């Protein structure tokens, strides 16, 4: 019978689609669960069709295969939870699998049904009371899965919402198709025509998910739809040939061939518009894209907005990279379309990667969008340059004001300090020592303030950072050096300013180590000694390099940086030590910025505090 051939085709199609989905499982959350579900559907179809293929003597095996439906429904529910990211929890999933497993086990132990012969279908399974209980279980699990899909649909945004809608639509379609088995079991005097639509069930399910993840799937769908439309057109022409005043198979075949050739182009364009909507770009579309990209202030924001715009246009998730990272990003595979916008010698340009499977319409839309994105990237770059210049102007203005103030303060404070020092000349030694310390602290603050505020002029030259650090570390015997400083690390830097930055950091590290408590260490019996002996090195220097940067790490195991000053650590007058001026790290940050680098507080085990200095690498 034709209907059993259709069901056999549905079985083979389901298995083939399961293999396709397994290949791209890394692109879809919960895809392996969906593969397992499709395998369960295939087992269920085999159970229903096995008596019609072999004979009623396989009834026990066929009934057991059909009785696996509750477990398959539990797998479907699990897939819905993972795919929709709905927090059902382990208890909820465990209850679902317990219900499905118990129902299937009950059906296997007891008699869940028997076979009858329906004249319009053949052998079909009819449930007993136990089978009805198992059926209720898989219906409850299926409805729960649909409820999870509904919750996920309400929470999701495009294109995930469309994926969830496709899963829900396939479930509704599958339920309508399975009504054909109910018609056969009720022995209705008609062919169970809903079963003819079963091959479309797994196709809708898998394509609805992969459509928004894998570009080449849409190319296949476009070709399949075009061939289907052409076959339908040919069948229509064949159906109309009896209306001709004469009968000729040759003329009928010729009419079919001519019709298909004449309408091949229009049919393919129709298929392209159905699979890839939005291929035509109008002036209004270009204006809307420019307006939507206007609020972006950074390349990252621009890339995020652009990804949403082009993704909604072609119905796919399209990664967009703007800026320096575009040239370094790994090339995607051929089934992942992406846009990489980079700045070259002739300005900004967008490169389309992974669009080989796209038809001309969507590819043209992506190219037009890329041109708009390149203009937006140039605007963002210009805005950032202007903003940087304005920040630099404001900084220089503040530094000029601070320098004038510092010069005045330094001039006016030196005389009182000298008078104070002479006034305590006859005081006890402890008093003289305390006054001298405080006078030195004020003098140090004045010197740092003058140095921070005055204009700088760097004299950069090629130097070996590793050799410079090794020589500087000789002043601090307790400082250890890491293996990253063994090989030369060439940079362009002002040697005097570099020494100043490193000296500030090393002084801060040694001060923090001397002031902070020694870390606790375990004793031989496993207990904790509250005060560890300070015989080991507690300041450490190391370095590493990448293609475009050299990084120097200055670490210590002192008390660490208080959380309340972490955000403003490199601002003036923020200090982690009680006697600090609060300008040492600010001067370090300014020195690194003047060299085109940066300094940051980083994490490097086992050290409690680590400052990482990043310099542009010299080729």
C-alpha positions as CSV (number, residue, x, y, z in Angstrom):
1,X,0.0,0.0,0.0
2,X,1.1,3.5,-0.8
3,X,0.7,4.7,2.8
4,X,3.2,2.2,4.1
5,X,5.7,3.3,1.5
6,X,5.2,6.9,2.7
7,X,5.8,5.8,6.3
8,X,9.0,3.9,5.3
9,X,10.2,7.0,3.6
10,X,9.4,9.0,6.8
11,X,11.5,6.5,8.8
12,X,14.5,6.8,6.5
13,X,14.1,10.6,6.3
14,X,14.0,10.9,10.1
15,X,17.2,8.9,10.5
16,X,18.9,10.9,7.8
17,X,17.9,14.2,9.5
18,X,19.1,12.9,12.8
19,X,22.6,12.3,11.2
20,X,22.5,15.8,9.7
21,X,21.6,17.3,13.1
22,X,24.3,15.4,14.8
23,X,26.9,16.8,12.4
24,X,25.9,20.4,13.4
25,X,25.1,19.5,17.0
26,X,27.7,22.1,18.2
27,X,25.6,24.9,16.7
28,X,22.3,24.2,18.5
29,X,21.8,23.9,22.3
30,X,20.4,20.5,23.2
31,X,20.9,19.1,19.7
32,X,22.1,15.7,20.8
33,X,18.9,15.3,22.9
34,X,16.9,16.1,19.7
35,X,18.9,13.5,17.8
36,X,18.0,11.0,20.6
37,X,14.4,12.1,20.3
38,X,14.4,11.6,16.5
39,X,15.9,8.1,17.0
40,X,13.0,7.4,19.5
41,X,10.5,8.6,16.9
42,X,12.1,6.2,14.3
43,X,11.8,3.3,16.8
44,X,8.2,4.2,17.4
45,X,7.5,4.2,13.6
46,X,9.3,0.8,13.3
47,X,7.1,-0.6,16.0
48,X,3.9,0.5,14.2
49,X,5.1,-0.7,10.8
50,X,6.9,-3.9,11.6
51,X,3.7,-6.1,11.5
52,X,2.9,-4.7,8.1
53,X,6.4,-5.4,6.8
54,X,7.0,-8.9,8.4
55,X,3.6,-10.1,9.7
56,X,1.6,-10.3,12.9
57,X,4.0,-12.9,14.4
58,X,6.2,-10.0,15.5
59,X,3.5,-8.6,17.7
60,X,5.4,-8.8,21.1
61,X,8.4,-6.9,19.7
62,X,6.2,-4.4,17.9
63,X,4.2,-3.6,21.0
64,X,7.3,-3.2,23.1
65,X,8.7,-0.7,20.5
66,X,5.5,1.3,20.5
67,X,5.5,1.3,24.3
68,X,8.7,3.2,24.4
69,X,6.8,6.4,23.6
70,X,6.8,7.8,27.3
71,X,10.6,7.7,27.4
72,X,10.8,9.4,24.1
73,X,8.5,12.1,25.4
74,X,10.7,12.6,28.4
75,X,13.7,13.1,26.1
76,X,11.6,15.6,24.2
77,X,10.8,17.5,27.4
78,X,14.5,17.5,28.3
79,X,15.4,19.0,24.9
80,X,12.8,21.7,25.3
81,X,14.2,22.7,28.7
82,X,17.8,22.9,27.3
83,X,16.9,24.5,24.1
84,X,14.6,27.2,25.6
85,X,16.9,27.7,28.7
86,X,14.0,27.3,31.1
87,X,15.2,26.4,34.6
88,X,13.2,23.2,35.3
89,X,15.9,21.9,37.6
90,X,17.2,18.4,38.1
91,X,14.3,17.4,40.3
92,X,11.8,18.3,37.5
93,X,13.8,16.5,34.8
94,X,14.3,13.5,37.1
95,X,10.5,13.3,37.7
96,X,9.9,13.5,33.9
97,X,12.3,10.6,33.3
98,X,10.9,8.6,36.2
99,X,7.4,9.0,34.8
100,X,8.4,8.0,31.3
101,X,10.6,5.1,32.5
102,X,8.0,3.8,34.9
103,X,5.3,4.0,32.2
104,X,7.4,2.2,29.7
105,X,8.5,-0.5,32.2
106,X,4.9,-1.1,33.2
107,X,3.9,-1.5,29.6
108,X,6.7,-4.0,29.0
109,X,5.8,-6.0,32.1
110,X,2.0,-6.0,31.5
111,X,0.2,-6.3,28.2
112,X,-0.1,-2.7,26.8
113,X,-2.0,-3.6,23.6
114,X,-2.6,-6.0,20.8
115,X,-2.8,-6.0,17.0
116,X,-5.9,-5.7,14.8
117,X,-6.3,-5.7,11.1
118,X,-7.9,-2.5,9.7
119,X,-9.1,-3.0,6.1
120,X,-8.0,0.5,5.0
121,X,-4.6,0.3,6.6
122,X,-3.4,-3.1,7.7
123,X,-2.1,-4.2,11.0
124,X,-2.3,-1.5,13.7
125,X,-1.8,-1.6,17.5
126,X,-4.8,-1.0,19.8
127,X,-4.1,-0.2,23.5
128,X,-5.4,-2.0,26.6
129,X,-6.0,-0.2,29.9
130,X,-2.2,-0.5,30.6
131,X,-1.5,1.0,27.2
132,X,-3.9,3.9,27.9
133,X,-2.0,4.6,31.1
134,X,1.3,4.8,29.2
135,X,-0.4,6.9,26.5
136,X,-1.6,9.4,29.2
137,X,2.0,9.5,30.5
138,X,3.5,10.5,27.1
139,X,0.7,12.9,26.5
140,X,1.4,14.6,29.8
141,X,5.1,14.8,29.1
142,X,4.4,16.1,25.6
143,X,2.1,18.9,26.9
144,X,4.7,19.8,29.5
145,X,7.3,20.1,26.7
146,X,4.9,22.4,24.8
147,X,4.4,24.5,27.9
148,X,8.2,24.9,28.2
149,X,8.3,25.9,24.6
150,X,5.6,28.5,25.3
151,X,7.5,30.0,28.2
152,X,10.7,30.0,26.2
153,X,8.9,31.7,23.3
154,X,7.7,34.5,25.5
155,X,11.1,35.1,27.0
156,X,13.2,34.8,23.8
157,X,14.1,37.3,21.1
158,X,14.7,36.8,17.4
159,X,15.9,34.6,15.9
160,X,15.6,32.1,18.8
161,X,11.9,32.9,19.0
162,X,11.4,31.7,15.4
163,X,13.3,28.5,16.2
164,X,11.1,27.8,19.2
165,X,8.0,28.6,17.0
166,X,9.3,26.1,14.4
167,X,9.6,23.4,17.1
168,X,6.1,24.1,18.3
169,X,4.7,24.1,14.8
170,X,6.3,20.7,14.1
171,X,4.7,19.3,17.3
172,X,1.3,20.4,16.2
173,X,1.9,19.0,12.7
174,X,3.1,15.7,14.2
175,X,0.0,15.4,16.4
176,X,-2.2,15.9,13.4
177,X,-0.4,13.3,11.4
178,X,-0.5,10.7,14.3
179,X,-4.3,11.1,14.3
180,X,-4.1,8.8,11.3
181,X,-3.1,5.9,13.5
182,X,-6.1,6.7,15.7
183,X,-8.3,6.6,12.6
184,X,-6.9,3.2,11.7
185,X,-7.3,1.8,15.3
186,X,-10.9,2.9,15.3
187,X,-11.4,1.0,12.0
188,X,-12.9,4.0,10.2
189,X,-13.9,3.2,6.6
190,X,-11.4,5.5,5.1
191,X,-7.7,5.8,4.4
192,X,-5.8,7.4,7.3
193,X,-4.8,10.3,5.1
194,X,-3.1,12.4,8.0
195,X,-0.2,9.9,7.9
196,X,0.8,11.1,4.5
197,X,2.1,14.2,6.1
198,X,4.4,12.4,8.6
199,X,7.5,12.9,6.4
200,X,7.2,16.6,6.8
201,X,7.2,16.3,10.6
202,X,10.9,15.7,11.2
203,X,11.7,18.0,8.2
204,X,9.9,20.9,9.8
205,X,11.5,20.2,13.2
206,X,15.1,20.0,12.0
207,X,14.9,22.7,9.3
208,X,13.2,25.1,11.7
209,X,16.1,24.8,14.1
210,X,19.0,24.8,11.6
211,X,17.6,27.5,9.4
212,X,18.8,30.2,11.8
213,X,22.1,28.5,12.5
214,X,23.5,26.9,9.3
215,X,23.5,28.9,6.0
216,X,24.0,25.9,3.8
217,X,20.8,24.3,5.0
218,X,18.9,27.2,3.6
219,X,20.7,26.7,0.3
220,X,19.5,23.1,0.3
221,X,16.0,24.2,1.2
222,X,15.9,26.7,-1.6
223,X,16.9,24.0,-4.2
224,X,14.4,21.5,-2.7
225,X,11.6,24.0,-2.8
226,X,12.4,25.0,-6.4
227,X,12.4,21.4,-7.5
228,X,9.2,20.7,-5.6
229,X,7.5,23.7,-7.3
230,X,8.8,22.6,-10.7
231,X,7.5,19.0,-10.1
232,X,4.1,20.4,-9.1
233,X,4.1,22.6,-12.2
234,X,4.9,19.6,-14.3
235,X,2.1,17.5,-12.6
236,X,-0.3,20.3,-13.3
237,X,0.6,20.4,-17.0
238,X,0.2,16.7,-17.2
239,X,-3.2,16.9,-15.5
240,X,-4.3,19.5,-18.2
241,X,-3.1,17.5,-21.2
242,X,-6.4,15.5,-21.4
243,X,-8.1,18.8,-22.2
244,X,-6.3,19.0,-25.5
245,X,-8.4,18.2,-28.6
246,X,-6.1,15.3,-29.5
247,X,-4.1,12.8,-27.5
248,X,-0.3,12.6,-27.8
249,X,2.2,11.6,-25.2
250,X,5.0,13.3,-27.1
251,X,3.2,16.6,-27.1
252,X,2.3,16.2,-23.4
253,X,5.9,15.5,-22.5
254,X,7.0,18.5,-24.7
255,X,4.5,20.7,-22.9
256,X,5.9,19.7,-19.5
257,X,9.5,20.3,-20.6
258,X,8.7,23.7,-22.2
259,X,6.7,24.8,-19.1
260,X,9.5,23.8,-16.7
261,X,12.2,25.5,-18.8
262,X,10.2,28.6,-19.3
263,X,9.3,29.0,-15.6
264,X,12.5,27.7,-14.1
265,X,13.9,31.2,-13.5
266,X,10.7,32.6,-11.9
267,X,10.2,29.5,-9.8
268,X,13.7,29.7,-8.4
269,X,13.3,33.4,-7.6
270,X,10.0,32.6,-5.8
271,X,11.8,29.9,-3.8
272,X,14.6,32.3,-3.0
273,X,12.2,34.9,-1.7
274,X,10.4,32.4,0.4
275,X,13.6,31.0,1.9
276,X,15.6,34.2,2.0
277,X,13.2,37.1,2.6
278,X,14.5,40.6,2.3
279,X,16.9,40.2,-0.6
280,X,15.9,43.5,-2.3
281,X,17.4,46.6,-0.8
282,X,15.7,50.0,-1.2
283,X,16.7,53.5,-0.4
284,X,14.5,53.4,2.7
285,X,16.4,50.3,3.9
286,X,19.7,52.1,3.6
287,X,18.4,55.1,5.5
288,X,17.0,52.8,8.2
289,X,20.3,51.0,8.6
290,X,22.2,54.3,8.9
291,X,19.7,55.5,11.5
292,X,19.9,52.3,13.5
293,X,23.8,52.3,13.5
294,X,24.0,56.0,14.5
295,X,23.8,55.5,18.3
296,X,26.9,53.3,18.4
297,X,29.9,54.9,20.1
298,X,32.4,52.1,20.1
299,X,33.3,49.3,17.6
300,X,31.9,46.7,20.0
301,X,28.5,48.5,20.2
302,X,28.5,49.0,16.4
303,X,29.2,45.3,15.9
304,X,26.4,44.3,18.2
305,X,23.8,46.5,16.5
306,X,25.0,45.5,13.0
307,X,24.8,41.8,13.9
308,X,21.1,42.2,14.9
309,X,20.3,44.2,11.8
310,X,21.8,41.9,9.2
311,X,20.7,38.8,11.1
312,X,17.0,40.0,11.1
313,X,17.3,40.8,7.4
314,X,18.6,37.4,6.2
315,X,16.9,35.4,9.0
316,X,20.2,34.0,10.4
317,X,22.6,34.8,13.2
318,X,25.4,36.7,11.5
319,X,28.5,37.5,13.6
320,X,29.9,40.9,12.9
321,X,33.4,42.0,13.9
322,X,34.5,45.7,13.7
323,X,37.9,47.0,14.3
324,X,41.3,45.5,15.0
325,X,39.8,42.1,16.2
326,X,38.3,41.6,12.7
327,X,41.7,40.9,11.1
328,X,42.7,38.5,13.9
329,X,39.4,36.6,14.3
330,X,39.4,33.0,13.1
331,X,37.9,32.4,9.8
332,X,34.5,30.8,10.2
333,X,33.5,27.6,8.4
334,X,31.6,27.8,5.1
335,X,28.2,27.4,6.8
336,X,28.7,30.4,9.2
337,X,28.1,33.7,7.4
338,X,29.9,36.7,9.0
339,X,30.9,40.2,8.3
340,X,34.5,41.4,9.1
341,X,34.9,45.2,9.0
342,X,38.5,46.4,9.0
343,X,40.4,49.6,8.3
344,X,42.9,49.4,5.5
345,X,45.2,51.9,3.8
346,X,42.2,53.1,1.7
347,X,39.7,53.4,4.5
348,X,37.2,51.0,6.1
349,X,35.9,48.1,4.2
350,X,33.7,45.0,5.0
351,X,34.5,41.5,3.9
352,X,31.9,38.8,3.6
353,X,33.0,35.4,4.9
354,X,31.0,32.2,4.7
355,X,28.5,33.6,2.2
356,X,29.3,31.2,-0.6
357,X,26.1,29.2,-0.2
358,X,24.0,32.4,-0.2
359,X,22.0,33.2,-3.4
360,X,22.5,36.5,-5.1
361,X,19.7,38.3,-3.3
362,X,20.8,37.9,0.3
363,X,24.5,38.3,-0.7
364,X,23.7,41.6,-2.4
365,X,21.8,42.7,0.7
366,X,24.9,41.8,2.8
367,X,27.2,43.7,0.5
368,X,25.0,46.8,0.6
369,X,24.8,46.5,4.4
370,X,28.6,46.1,4.6
371,X,29.0,49.5,2.7
372,X,26.7,51.2,5.2
373,X,28.6,49.5,8.1
374,X,32.0,50.7,6.7
375,X,30.7,54.3,6.7
376,X,29.4,53.9,10.3
377,X,32.8,52.4,11.4
378,X,34.6,55.4,9.9
379,X,32.2,57.7,11.8
380,X,32.8,55.9,15.1
381,X,36.5,56.0,14.5
382,X,36.4,59.8,13.8
383,X,34.2,60.3,16.9
384,X,36.6,58.4,19.1
385,X,39.6,60.3,17.8
386,X,37.8,63.6,18.5
387,X,36.8,62.4,21.9
388,X,40.4,61.4,22.7
389,X,41.7,64.8,21.6
390,X,39.2,66.5,23.8
391,X,40.1,64.3,26.7
392,X,43.8,65.1,26.1
393,X,43.1,68.8,25.9
394,X,41.1,68.7,29.1
395,X,43.9,66.7,30.8
396,X,46.6,69.1,29.7
397,X,44.5,72.0,30.9
398,X,44.0,70.4,34.3
399,X,47.7,69.5,34.5
400,X,48.7,73.1,33.7
401,X,46.5,74.3,36.5
402,X,47.9,71.7,38.8
403,X,51.4,72.5,37.8
404,X,51.0,76.2,38.6
405,X,49.4,75.3,41.9
406,X,52.2,72.8,42.7
407,X,54.9,75.3,41.8
408,X,53.4,77.9,44.1
409,X,52.9,75.5,46.9
410,X,56.4,74.1,46.6
411,X,57.9,77.6,46.7
412,X,55.8,78.7,49.6
413,X,56.3,75.5,51.7
414,X,60.1,75.1,51.5
415,X,60.9,78.0,53.8
416,X,58.5,76.9,56.6
417,X,59.9,73.4,56.4
418,X,63.5,74.7,56.8
419,X,62.4,76.8,59.8
420,X,60.7,73.8,61.4
421,X,63.9,71.7,60.8
422,X,66.1,74.3,62.4
423,X,63.7,74.9,65.3
424,X,64.0,71.3,66.5
425,X,67.8,71.2,66.3
426,X,68.0,71.2,70.1
427,X,65.1,68.8,70.6
428,X,65.6,65.2,71.7
429,X,66.8,62.8,69.0
430,X,63.4,61.0,68.8
431,X,61.7,64.3,68.2
432,X,64.2,65.4,65.6
433,X,63.9,62.0,63.8
434,X,60.0,62.3,63.7
435,X,60.1,65.8,62.4
436,X,62.7,64.9,59.8
437,X,60.5,62.0,58.6
438,X,57.5,64.2,58.3
439,X,59.4,67.0,56.5
440,X,60.8,64.4,54.1
441,X,57.4,63.1,53.4
442,X,56.1,66.6,52.6
443,X,59.1,67.2,50.4
444,X,58.5,63.9,48.6
445,X,54.9,64.8,48.0
446,X,55.9,68.2,46.6
447,X,58.4,66.6,44.3
448,X,55.9,64.0,43.0
449,X,53.3,66.7,42.5
450,X,55.7,68.8,40.5
451,X,56.8,65.8,38.4
452,X,53.2,64.7,37.8
453,X,52.0,68.1,36.8
454,X,54.8,69.4,34.6
455,X,54.8,68.7,30.8
456,X,56.9,65.8,29.7
457,X,59.1,65.2,26.7
458,X,60.0,61.6,26.1
459,X,63.2,60.5,24.4
460,X,62.3,56.9,23.3
461,X,65.0,54.6,22.0
462,X,65.2,50.8,21.4
463,X,66.1,49.1,24.7
464,X,66.0,45.6,26.1
465,X,63.3,45.6,28.8
466,X,64.6,42.3,30.3
467,X,68.1,43.6,30.7
468,X,66.9,46.8,32.2
469,X,64.8,45.0,34.7
470,X,67.6,42.6,35.7
471,X,69.9,45.6,36.3
472,X,67.4,47.5,38.3
473,X,66.5,44.4,40.4
474,X,70.1,44.3,41.7
475,X,69.1,47.2,44.1
476,X,66.6,44.9,45.8
477,X,68.3,41.6,46.7
478,X,65.0,40.1,47.9
479,X,63.3,40.5,44.5
480,X,63.1,37.3,42.4
481,X,63.1,37.1,38.6
482,X,60.9,34.8,36.5
483,X,62.0,32.9,33.4
484,X,60.3,35.4,31.1
485,X,63.1,37.9,31.8
486,X,65.9,35.5,30.5
487,X,65.5,36.4,26.9
488,X,65.7,39.9,25.3
489,X,62.4,41.9,25.2
490,X,62.9,44.8,22.8
491,X,60.7,47.9,23.2
492,X,60.8,51.6,22.3
493,X,61.0,53.5,25.6
494,X,62.5,56.5,27.5
495,X,65.1,54.8,29.7
496,X,64.8,57.4,32.5
497,X,61.0,57.4,32.7
498,X,61.0,53.6,32.5
499,X,63.4,53.4,35.5
500,X,61.1,55.8,37.3
501,X,58.0,53.7,36.7
502,X,59.7,50.5,37.8
503,X,61.3,52.1,40.8
504,X,57.9,53.4,41.9
505,X,56.3,50.0,41.6
506,X,59.2,48.2,43.4
507,X,59.2,50.7,46.2
508,X,55.4,50.3,46.6
509,X,55.8,46.5,46.6
510,X,58.6,46.5,49.2
511,X,56.7,48.9,51.3
512,X,53.5,46.8,51.2
513,X,55.4,43.6,52.0
514,X,57.2,45.3,54.9
515,X,53.9,46.7,56.3
516,X,51.7,43.8,55.8
517,X,51.5,40.6,57.9
518,X,53.3,37.5,56.5
519,X,50.9,35.0,55.1
520,X,50.0,31.9,57.1
521,X,51.8,28.7,56.3
522,X,51.0,25.1,57.4
523,X,53.2,23.4,59.8
524,X,54.5,19.8,59.6
525,X,51.5,18.5,61.6
526,X,49.0,20.1,59.3
527,X,48.2,23.0,61.6
528,X,48.4,26.7,60.6
529,X,51.2,28.9,61.8
530,X,49.9,32.5,62.1
531,X,53.2,34.2,61.4
532,X,55.4,32.7,58.7
533,X,59.1,33.5,58.7
534,X,60.1,36.1,56.1
535,X,63.0,34.2,54.6
536,X,61.5,33.7,51.2
537,X,61.2,36.2,48.4
538,X,58.0,38.2,48.5
539,X,58.4,40.5,45.5
540,X,58.6,38.8,42.0
541,X,59.2,40.1,38.5
542,X,58.3,38.2,35.3
543,X,57.4,39.0,31.7
544,X,55.9,37.6,28.6
545,X,55.2,38.7,25.1
546,X,52.7,38.3,22.3
547,X,52.8,39.4,18.7
548,X,52.1,43.0,19.4
549,X,52.8,43.6,23.1
550,X,55.4,43.0,25.9
551,X,54.0,42.6,29.4
552,X,56.0,43.0,32.6
553,X,54.5,41.7,35.9
554,X,55.5,43.2,39.2
555,X,54.0,41.1,42.0
556,X,54.1,40.9,45.8
557,X,52.4,38.9,48.5
558,X,51.7,41.8,50.8
559,X,48.2,42.6,52.2
560,X,46.8,43.4,48.8
561,X,44.9,46.4,47.5
562,X,41.9,47.5,49.6
563,X,38.6,47.0,47.6
564,X,37.6,50.6,48.2
565,X,40.4,52.1,46.1
566,X,40.7,49.5,43.3
567,X,38.5,51.5,41.0
568,X,40.6,54.7,41.5
569,X,44.0,53.1,42.1
570,X,45.7,54.9,39.2
571,X,44.2,58.3,40.0
572,X,46.2,61.0,41.9
573,X,46.2,60.7,45.7
574,X,45.0,57.0,45.8
575,X,47.5,55.0,47.9
576,X,47.4,51.5,49.4
577,X,50.0,52.3,52.0
578,X,49.6,54.6,55.0
579,X,52.6,56.7,54.3
580,X,52.3,57.0,50.5
581,X,51.8,60.2,48.6
582,X,49.2,58.7,46.3
583,X,51.0,59.9,43.2
584,X,53.4,57.0,42.5
585,X,50.9,54.8,40.6
586,X,49.4,57.8,38.9
587,X,52.9,58.7,37.6
588,X,53.4,55.1,36.5
589,X,50.1,55.2,34.6
590,X,51.0,58.4,32.9
591,X,54.4,57.1,31.9
592,X,52.9,54.0,30.3
593,X,50.2,56.0,28.5
594,X,52.9,58.3,27.1
595,X,54.6,55.2,25.7
596,X,51.4,53.9,24.1
597,X,51.0,51.2,26.7
598,X,49.0,50.7,29.9
599,X,49.2,49.5,33.5
600,X,46.6,47.4,35.2
601,X,46.0,45.5,38.5
602,X,45.9,41.9,37.5
603,X,45.6,38.4,39.1
604,X,48.5,36.0,39.1
605,X,48.6,33.1,41.6
606,X,49.9,32.9,44.2
607,X,50.6,36.6,44.6
608,X,48.2,38.8,46.4
609,X,49.0,41.9,44.3
610,X,50.3,42.1,40.7
611,X,50.7,45.1,38.4
612,X,51.0,44.3,34.7
613,X,52.8,46.9,32.5
614,X,51.9,46.5,28.8
615,X,54.3,48.0,26.2
616,X,53.9,48.0,22.4
617,X,56.3,45.3,21.1
618,X,59.2,46.4,18.8
619,X,59.5,44.3,15.7
